[in-house]
């Protein structure tokens, strides 16, 4: 929060606009809520589709929730346990 408070009014406005028009803000808030509940958040870099599927299989086998693929332009839910609330 200190960094947000130190930002100029224009920077804060642009950040708010970014969060409003993109799903990034919604995803960030969902992950922040889960972290506050003491849940783990894990990111896995997968350079190709086969590795995406392998990572999804491993995460689902270990009861992963809200498994998503963040692409350059899209966010795709991958079947797993349950979505974030």
N, C-alpha and C positions, 0 to 999 in steps of 0.2 A: 504494500500500500504506500510506503514512503516514496517509491519510485513514481507511482501514479500521481501522488500529490505534488511531486516536484516537477512533473511534466507541465508543459504550457497548456493553456486552455484549448488551443487548437489541437495539440497532440491528444488530449483527453477526448475531444470531440471526435477526432478521426478514429480513435480506438473504440469509442462507443458506436460509431457508425459501422465499423468493421464487424463488431460483435453482433450488431443488429441485422446486417444483411448477409452474413455468412453463418454457416453452421459451426464454425470454429468456436465461437463464444458459447454456444449451447453445449458442445462437447466438453469444452473446458470446465464449464460449471458442473456438468454431470460427474466428471472425473474428480473435481475438487470435492464435491459432496461425498463421493465414495471414499476418498482419502480421509476425510474428516471422520468417517465411520470406522476408520482403521483398516480399510480394505487395501490390498496391494494393487498397484497399477503397473503393468508390464508392457513395454514396447519392444517389438521384434522387427528388425530390418530384414526384409525379404526382397531380393532383387528380381525374382521371377515368379510366375504364377504357381509353378510346382512347389516352391518353397512357401508360398502363401498357404497353400493347402496343407502342407506338412505342419506348419506352425499352428494352423487352425485345429488340426487333428490332435496335436499334443495339448494345446490349451483346453480343448473341449474334453479330452480324456481326463484332465485334472480339474474339471468343473469350472473352467474359465467362464466368465460372464461378459456380456457386452463385447464380443470379439468383433473387431472392425478392421477393415482394410482402408487405410488412408492413402489414396492415390494422389496424383498431382492435382486433379480437378474434381475428384469424387470421394465420397466416403460410403463404403458398402458394408452393411451388416453381414457377417458370416455366421452360419448356423452354429449355435453353441447352447449354453445352459439357459440364459435369460438375458433380455436387454437391461440396460441401466434404467432405473425408475425416474 
